[in-house]
Amino acid sequence: MKSRSRSFLLTLAVLIAFWLIWSRMRFVVWVHAGFGQILLLFGILAVAIFLGLDYLINRKR
């Protein structure tokens, strides 16, 4: 995979993760998650989305 498309996928994954967490922010506040926990959740979600998109785009059969 080219560096440019990989960078695009990473950016897209981070934006999707940010949107998912931001849209559910009331639940994060309800659970009383700390800032570090929110950052960890954001990072894990972004990596999971990135790997999923990478797998879908680069499937080789």
Residue frames relative to the residue before (quaternion, step in Angstrom):
aa qw qx qy qz dx dy dz
M 1.0000 0.0000 0.0000 0.0000 0.00 0.00 0.00
K 0.4707 -0.6886 0.4753 0.2800 3.54 -0.92 0.89
S 0.6343 -0.5677 0.3843 0.3573 3.52 -1.19 0.66
R 0.6548 0.5362 -0.3167 0.4284 3.56 0.97 -0.84
S 0.6925 0.4535 -0.2873 0.4819 3.59 0.89 -0.87
R 0.6107 0.5363 -0.3482 0.4670 3.59 1.12 -0.62
S 0.6376 0.5153 -0.3130 0.4795 3.58 1.03 -0.77
F 0.6370 0.5248 -0.3165 0.4675 3.57 1.02 -0.82
L 0.6570 0.5071 -0.3084 0.4649 3.59 0.95 -0.87
L 0.6445 0.5165 -0.3203 0.4640 3.58 0.97 -0.81
T 0.6477 0.5090 -0.3116 0.4735 3.59 0.96 -0.84
L 0.6534 0.5098 -0.3046 0.4695 3.56 0.96 -0.87
A 0.6526 0.5136 -0.3110 0.4622 3.59 0.96 -0.84
V 0.6522 0.5033 -0.3134 0.4723 3.59 0.96 -0.82
L 0.6613 0.5006 -0.3130 0.4627 3.60 0.94 -0.81
I 0.6477 0.5009 -0.3202 0.4766 3.60 0.98 -0.79
A 0.6489 0.5092 -0.3193 0.4665 3.58 0.93 -0.85
F 0.6429 0.5188 -0.3199 0.4639 3.59 0.95 -0.85
W 0.6626 0.5048 -0.3025 0.4633 3.58 0.93 -0.90
L 0.6594 0.5123 -0.3171 0.4497 3.61 0.91 -0.88
I 0.6853 0.4618 -0.2887 0.4835 3.58 0.90 -0.86
W 0.6553 0.5182 -0.3198 0.4469 3.60 0.91 -0.85
S 0.6738 0.4982 -0.3064 0.4515 3.60 0.96 -0.81
R 0.7363 0.3627 -0.2124 0.5303 3.60 1.20 -0.47
M 0.2520 0.8268 -0.4812 0.1464 3.58 1.23 0.31
R 0.6042 0.5728 -0.3768 0.4060 3.62 0.99 -0.64
F 0.6376 0.5134 -0.3286 0.4710 3.59 1.14 -0.60
V 0.6222 0.5365 -0.3413 0.4568 3.58 1.05 -0.70
V 0.6659 0.4797 -0.2975 0.4879 3.56 0.95 -0.84
W 0.6278 0.5528 -0.3312 0.4366 3.61 1.01 -0.79
V 0.6981 0.4502 -0.2605 0.4920 3.56 1.03 -0.81
H 0.3388 -0.7598 0.4765 0.2843 3.59 1.26 -0.32
A 0.1705 0.7906 -0.5589 0.1832 3.56 0.84 1.00
G 0.4333 -0.6906 0.5189 0.2569 3.54 -1.06 0.77
F 0.6961 -0.4740 0.3340 0.4233 3.54 -1.28 0.26
G 0.6511 0.5192 -0.3146 0.4556 3.59 0.98 -0.82
Q 0.6461 0.5137 -0.3166 0.4673 3.58 1.03 -0.76
I 0.6370 0.5134 -0.3261 0.4735 3.56 1.03 -0.76
L 0.6524 0.5033 -0.3168 0.4698 3.60 0.96 -0.81
L 0.6384 0.5174 -0.3216 0.4705 3.59 1.00 -0.78
L 0.6448 0.5102 -0.3134 0.4752 3.59 0.94 -0.85
F 0.6491 0.5215 -0.3057 0.4618 3.57 0.95 -0.90
G 0.6781 0.4939 -0.2929 0.4587 3.59 0.90 -0.90
I 0.6646 0.4950 -0.3071 0.4679 3.58 0.91 -0.88
L 0.6596 0.5040 -0.3067 0.4656 3.57 0.95 -0.85
A 0.6496 0.5118 -0.3181 0.4636 3.61 0.96 -0.82
V 0.6568 0.4959 -0.3152 0.4726 3.62 0.95 -0.82
A 0.6518 0.5168 -0.3182 0.4548 3.59 0.94 -0.83
I 0.6580 0.4886 -0.3056 0.4847 3.59 0.96 -0.84
F 0.6392 0.5290 -0.3253 0.4536 3.59 0.97 -0.84
L 0.6827 0.4784 -0.2960 0.4662 3.59 0.86 -0.91
G 0.6372 0.5236 -0.3268 0.4615 3.58 1.03 -0.71
L 0.6711 0.4769 -0.2958 0.4845 3.58 0.93 -0.88
D 0.6310 0.5345 -0.3269 0.4575 3.58 1.00 -0.80
Y 0.6580 0.5029 -0.3035 0.4712 3.57 0.98 -0.84
L 0.6794 0.4989 -0.2988 0.4474 3.60 0.90 -0.89
I 0.7036 0.4619 -0.2692 0.4681 3.59 0.97 -0.80
N 0.7983 0.3206 -0.1483 0.4879 3.59 0.94 -0.83
R 0.2579 0.7665 -0.5480 0.2135 3.61 1.03 0.63
K 0.0615 -0.7768 0.6265 0.0181 3.53 -0.92 0.95
R 0.0786 -0.8052 0.5876 0.0139 3.56 -0.77 1.03
